[in-house]
Amino acid sequence: MNTSKNKKKVAVLIINRANYGRLKPVLQAIQEHPDLELQLIVGSAMLLYRFGDDVRFIEEDGFKISARLNMIIEGGTPMAMAQSTGVALMSLPSILEQLNPDLFLVNGDRFEILPAAMAAAYMNIPLAHTLGGEITGTIDESIRHAVTKLSHIHLTAHKPAADRIVSMGEDPQNVFVVGNPSLDIAKTINDNPNIFNTLKEKINTRGIGKELNLDNPYILAYQHPVTTEHNKSIEQMKQTLQALHDTNIQIIMIWPNPDAGTEGSAKAIRDFREKNPNNKIHFFRSFNTEDYLTLLKNAQCVVGNTSSAIMEGGFFGTPAINIGTRQNGRERCINTIDVGYNYEEIKNAIKKQLDHGKYEQDLFFGDGMSGKRIADILFNTKVSIQKMFNKDKNYHLIKNLIK
């Protein structure tokens, strides 16, 4: 067993704001664990100014960054994504060689995660994976399951996800139902309503657009390009922007991520602002996790295609409108309405959700107590680096830690 002088080193990869929000409670729990040492690798969009330069949030939170991974090839095309993946696979091994972790932790389904999992596999570093077993659309679906097959420890949000992982031949004794870690932060926000008052005072110090008054109703919007539909991102964003514009409510909109199609989404936003100089939309590159979740909690509804509208939005009971195919197949909380990319559909759904108002809290994706569970699992779980396909689907051996 490790002692405080011989801690188990856990490397964690953070690649964007949402990824950081999903893992921040885990980072805190690892850092506070007496027998774990946190090694933080920060890369991809976290290091890019045009996507928010969000590495500053990590620094402001007091985490020590062990290494930086510059990997994004500009262009916003499928080829650029594939090339960026290659850059990461070329750069990560030397970082891991230097850090020499006992365990490597990655989150979710972003394209940046696949080269991390591959590097760990070839370097005989046990891999832990959070939020595996989900079902969604776009290339994320394939990447998530590929990372599952390269992972040794599986930290899922809910039982159906854990069951899928076991059905893929993973050892059920290494599959844990722990919840979505970002709900730890959501729970804190729920328990401290005064956080919103602080945000009201600073909301207009950043971003571009009409001045906001958070004492009045607002809609939160966040729409990413869909990699398998990247050539349609301009028109898809246009439909959403027009539907938002035609409401009588102020809009907070966050810049899309760097996936293939991002240039089209960005062009649609720039064209919209040029043609509608008096529009009610205030655009932001990003927010820190606490501010974003506070906005999500207090919004009249959230519009777009981000998983946070379903997961964290469901926890808050915030009405959500999910647009298009990016979240295809993902389990839904009771707060979510699904629509296509059509202006009329989006506009009608917004009206329906505004008329409905808040939903009851939905705890399907977790109870807000995941961070410590995960840190304890990372310390206590012993795995063999040589994985074997598990033919016996002993689902009863899955460890469901949510009561």
C-alpha positions in Angstrom: 0.0 0.0 0.0 1.2 3.5 -0.8 2.0 5.9 2.1 2.0 9.7 2.1 5.6 9.5 1.0 4.9 7.0 -1.8 1.7 8.2 -3.3 -0.1 6.6 -6.3 0.4 9.1 -9.2 -2.8 9.8 -11.2 -2.4 11.7 -14.4 -5.5 13.5 -15.7 -6.1 15.0 -19.1 -8.2 18.1 -19.4 -9.0 19.3 -23.0 -11.9 21.9 -22.8 -14.1 23.8 -20.4 -16.9 21.2 -20.3 -14.3 18.5 -19.7 -12.8 20.5 -16.9 -16.2 21.0 -15.3 -16.9 17.2 -15.5 -13.6 16.4 -13.8 -13.0 19.3 -11.4 -14.6 17.6 -8.4 -12.4 14.5 -9.1 -9.3 16.7 -9.3 -10.1 18.2 -6.0 -10.8 14.8 -4.4 -7.5 13.3 -5.8 -5.6 16.4 -4.5 -7.2 15.9 -1.1 -6.7 12.2 -0.9 -3.7 11.3 1.4 -2.5 8.5 -0.8 -2.9 10.0 -4.3 -0.8 12.5 -6.3 -2.4 14.6 -9.0 -0.6 15.1 -12.3 -2.6 17.5 -14.5 -2.1 17.5 -18.3 -3.9 20.4 -20.0 -4.3 20.7 -23.8 -6.4 21.3 -26.9 -9.0 24.0 -26.7 -8.1 24.8 -23.1 -4.9 26.5 -24.4 -6.5 28.5 -27.3 -7.6 32.1 -26.9 -10.4 31.9 -29.5 -12.1 29.2 -27.5 -11.7 31.1 -24.2 -8.1 30.4 -23.1 -9.8 28.4 -20.3 -6.5 27.2 -18.8 -6.8 30.4 -16.7 -9.7 28.8 -14.8 -7.5 25.9 -13.8 -4.8 28.3 -12.6 -7.3 30.5 -10.8 -8.6 27.4 -9.0 -5.1 26.7 -7.7 -4.3 23.4 -9.5 -0.7 22.8 -10.5 -0.3 22.0 -14.2 2.2 19.3 -14.8 2.3 19.5 -18.6 0.7 21.3 -21.6 -0.4 19.6 -24.7 -0.6 21.8 -27.8 -2.4 19.7 -30.4 -5.0 21.6 -32.4 -4.5 21.9 -36.1 -6.6 24.9 -37.3 -9.2 24.5 -40.0 -12.3 23.0 -38.4 -12.5 20.1 -40.9 -12.5 16.3 -40.5 -8.9 16.3 -41.8 -7.9 18.9 -39.2 -9.5 16.7 -36.5 -7.6 13.7 -37.7 -4.4 15.6 -37.9 -4.9 17.0 -34.4 -5.4 13.5 -33.1 -2.1 12.5 -34.7 -0.3 15.5 -33.1 -1.6 14.5 -29.7 -0.4 10.9 -30.2 3.0 12.1 -31.2 3.3 14.5 -28.1 1.6 12.6 -25.3 4.0 9.7 -25.0 6.9 11.9 -24.0 4.7 13.7 -21.5 3.6 10.4 -20.0 7.2 9.1 -20.0 8.3 12.1 -18.0 5.4 12.0 -15.5 5.5 8.2 -15.2 2.0 7.9 -13.7 0.6 4.8 -12.0 -2.8 5.5 -13.6 -4.2 7.8 -16.3 -7.7 9.2 -16.1 -9.7 10.5 -19.1 -13.3 11.7 -19.5 -16.0 11.2 -22.0 -15.9 11.0 -25.8 -14.0 13.9 -27.4 -11.6 13.2 -30.2 -8.7 14.3 -28.1 -9.4 11.4 -25.7 -8.6 8.6 -28.2 -4.9 9.4 -28.7 -4.6 9.6 -24.9 -6.1 6.2 -24.5 -3.9 4.8 -27.3 -0.7 6.2 -25.7 -1.6 4.8 -22.3 -2.3 1.3 -23.8 1.0 1.1 -25.7 2.9 2.4 -22.6 1.3 -0.1 -20.2 -0.3 2.6 -18.1 -3.7 1.5 -16.6 -6.5 3.8 -17.9 -9.6 5.0 -16.0 -12.5 6.4 -18.0 -15.4 8.5 -16.8 -18.8 8.7 -18.5 -18.3 5.6 -20.7 -21.2 3.5 -21.8 -23.3 6.5 -22.9 -25.1 6.5 -26.3 -25.0 9.6 -28.5 -24.7 10.7 -32.1 -21.7 11.9 -34.2 -18.1 10.5 -34.1 -18.2 10.8 -30.3 -20.2 7.6 -30.1 -17.4 5.6 -31.7 -14.6 7.3 -29.8 -16.3 6.7 -26.4 -16.7 3.0 -27.0 -13.1 2.7 -28.4 -11.8 4.3 -25.2 -13.9 1.9 -23.2 -12.1 -1.1 -24.8 -8.8 0.5 -24.0 -9.7 1.3 -20.3 -9.2 -0.8 -17.2 -11.5 1.1 -14.7 -14.9 2.3 -15.8 -16.6 5.1 -13.9 -20.2 5.5 -15.2 -23.0 7.9 -14.6 -25.8 5.4 -14.4 -26.7 1.7 -14.4 -27.7 1.4 -18.2 -24.2 2.8 -19.1 -22.5 0.3 -16.8 -24.6 -2.6 -18.3 -23.5 -1.6 -21.8 -19.8 -1.6 -20.8 -20.2 -5.2 -19.4 -21.9 -6.2 -22.6 -18.8 -5.1 -24.5 -16.8 -7.7 -22.7 -15.4 -5.6 -19.8 -14.9 -7.1 -16.4 -17.9 -6.1 -14.2 -15.8 -6.0 -11.1 -14.0 -3.0 -12.6 -17.2 -1.2 -13.6 -18.6 1.4 -11.1 -21.8 3.5 -11.1 -20.6 6.8 -9.5 -22.7 9.5 -11.3 -21.6 12.5 -13.4 -18.9 14.3 -11.3 -20.0 17.8 -12.5 -23.2 17.3 -10.5 -21.0 17.7 -7.4 -20.6 21.4 -8.4 -24.3 21.6 -9.4 -25.3 20.4 -6.0 -23.1 23.1 -4.4 -24.8 25.7 -6.6 -28.2 24.4 -5.6 -27.3 24.7 -2.0 -25.9 28.3 -2.3 -28.4 30.5 -4.2 -26.4 33.6 -3.5 -23.9 32.5 -6.1 -26.2 33.9 -8.7 -26.1 37.4 -7.2 -22.4 37.5 -7.6 -22.7 36.5 -11.3 -25.3 39.3 -11.9 -22.7 41.9 -10.9 -20.0 40.7 -13.4 -21.9 39.3 -16.3 -21.5 42.4 -18.5 -17.7 42.7 -18.0 -17.1 40.1 -20.7 -18.5 39.0 -24.1 -20.0 40.9 -27.0 -23.6 42.0 -27.5 -26.5 43.8 -25.8 -26.2 44.5 -22.1 -27.7 41.7 -19.9 -29.9 42.1 -16.9 -30.1 38.7 -15.1 -32.9 39.9 -12.9 -35.0 39.5 -16.1 -35.7 36.1 -17.9 -33.0 34.8 -20.2 -32.3 31.8 -22.5 -28.9 30.0 -22.5 -27.8 28.7 -25.9 -24.9 26.4 -26.7 -24.8 24.7 -30.1 -21.7 22.8 -31.4 -21.1 21.6 -35.0 -21.9 18.0 -35.6 -18.8 16.3 -37.1 -20.8 13.9 -39.3 -22.8 16.9 -40.6 -19.9 19.4 -40.7 -20.8 20.8 -44.1 -24.3 21.8 -42.8 -23.1 23.7 -39.7 -23.7 27.1 -41.3 -27.4 26.5 -42.1 -28.0 24.6 -38.8 -26.6 27.6 -36.8 -28.6 30.1 -38.9 -31.9 28.3 -38.0 -31.1 28.4 -34.3 -30.0 32.0 -34.3 -33.1 33.1 -36.1 -35.4 31.2 -33.7 -33.6 32.7 -30.7 -33.7 36.2 -32.2 -37.5 36.0 -32.7 -38.1 35.4 -29.0 -38.8 38.4 -26.7 -36.2 37.3 -24.2 -32.5 38.1 -23.8 -30.1 35.4 -24.9 -26.7 34.3 -23.6 -24.9 32.2 -26.2 -21.6 30.4 -25.9 -19.1 30.0 -28.8 -19.1 26.5 -30.4 -16.3 24.0 -29.8 -13.4 23.3 -32.3 -14.9 20.2 -33.9 -15.2 19.8 -37.7 -17.7 22.4 -38.9 -16.7 25.1 -36.3 -15.7 27.6 -39.0 -19.2 27.3 -40.5 -20.9 27.8 -37.1 -18.6 30.8 -36.4 -19.4 32.3 -39.8 -23.1 32.0 -39.2 -22.7 33.9 -35.9 -20.6 36.6 -37.5 -23.1 37.0 -40.4 -26.0 37.1 -38.0 -24.4 39.8 -35.9 -23.6 41.9 -39.0 -27.2 41.7 -40.4 -28.9 42.2 -37.0 -26.8 44.8 -35.1 -29.7 45.3 -32.6 -30.1 41.6 -31.8 -30.8 40.5 -28.2 -28.0 37.8 -28.2 -24.9 38.3 -26.0 -22.0 36.1 -27.1 -19.4 34.7 -24.8 -16.3 32.6 -25.6 -16.7 30.6 -22.4 -17.4 30.7 -18.6 -15.8 29.0 -15.7 -17.7 25.9 -14.5 -19.4 27.5 -11.6 -20.6 30.5 -13.6 -21.8 28.3 -16.5 -23.8 26.0 -14.2 -25.2 29.0 -12.3 -26.5 30.4 -15.6 -27.8 26.9 -16.6 -29.7 26.6 -13.3 -31.3 30.0 -13.5 -32.2 30.1 -17.3 -35.8 30.0 -18.4 -34.6 27.3 -20.8 -31.4 26.1 -22.5 -31.3 25.7 -26.3 -28.7 23.8 -28.4 -27.1 20.4 -28.5 -24.8 20.1 -25.5 -25.0 17.2 -23.2 -25.0 19.6 -20.2 -28.6 20.6 -21.1 -29.7 17.0 -20.5 -27.4 16.0 -17.6 -26.8 19.1 -15.5 -30.0 20.7 -16.9 -32.0 17.7 -15.7 -30.4 17.9 -12.2 -31.5 21.6 -12.0 -34.9 21.0 -13.6 -34.1 23.6 -16.3 -36.3 23.2 -19.4 -34.1 22.1 -22.3 -34.4 22.0 -26.1 -32.1 19.5 -27.8 -31.5 20.3 -31.4 -30.5 17.8 -34.0 -28.5 14.5 -33.9 -25.5 15.2 -31.6 -27.2 13.6 -28.6 -29.0 10.8 -30.5 -29.6 7.8 -28.2 -28.5 9.4 -25.0 -30.9 8.8 -22.1 -33.1 11.9 -21.5 -34.0 13.6 -18.2 -37.6 14.8 -17.9 -36.6 18.4 -18.8 -35.7 17.7 -22.5 -37.6 18.2 -25.7 -36.0 17.0 -29.0 -36.3 18.9 -32.2 -34.7 19.0 -35.7 -32.8 21.9 -37.2 -35.9 23.7 -38.5 -36.6 27.2 -37.4 -40.3 26.6 -36.8 -39.6 23.5 -34.7 -37.0 25.3 -32.6 -39.2 28.4 -32.1 -42.3 26.4 -31.1 -40.3 24.3 -28.7 -38.9 27.4 -27.0 -42.4 28.7 -26.5 -43.5 25.3 -25.1 -40.7 25.2 -22.6 -41.1 28.8 -21.6 -44.8 28.1 -20.9 -43.9 25.0 -19.0 -41.4 26.5 -16.6 -39.1 24.6 -14.2 -39.3 20.8 -14.0 -38.7 18.6 -11.0 -35.1 17.7 -10.2 -34.1 14.5 -12.1 -31.2 12.5 -10.5 -30.8 10.0 -13.3 -27.2 11.1 -14.0 -26.1 11.3 -10.4 -26.6 12.7 -6.9 -23.8 15.2 -6.6 -21.4 13.1 -4.6 -19.1 11.6 -7.2 -15.7 13.1 -6.6 -14.7 11.3 -3.5 -16.1 8.0 -4.7 -13.9 8.2 -7.8 -10.8 9.1 -5.9 -11.3 6.2 -3.5 -11.8 3.8 -6.5 -8.7 5.1 -8.2 -6.7 4.3 -5.1 -8.2 1.0 -4.1 -8.8 -0.7 -7.5 -6.0 -3.0 -8.6 -6.1 -4.1 -12.3 -4.0 -6.2 -14.6 -2.5 -4.3 -17.5 -3.3 -7.2 -19.8 -7.0 -7.0 -20.5 -9.0 -10.0 -21.5 -12.5 -10.2 -23.1 -14.9 -11.2 -20.4 -17.4 -13.7 -21.7 -19.4 -14.0 -18.5 -21.9 -11.1 -18.3 -22.1 -11.0 -14.5 -24.0 -7.8 -14.3 -24.7 -8.3 -10.6 -20.9 -7.7 -10.0 -21.2 -4.0 -11.1 -20.6 -1.8 -8.1 -23.5 0.7 -8.0 -22.4 3.3 -5.5 -25.4 5.6 -5.9 -28.1 4.8 -3.3 
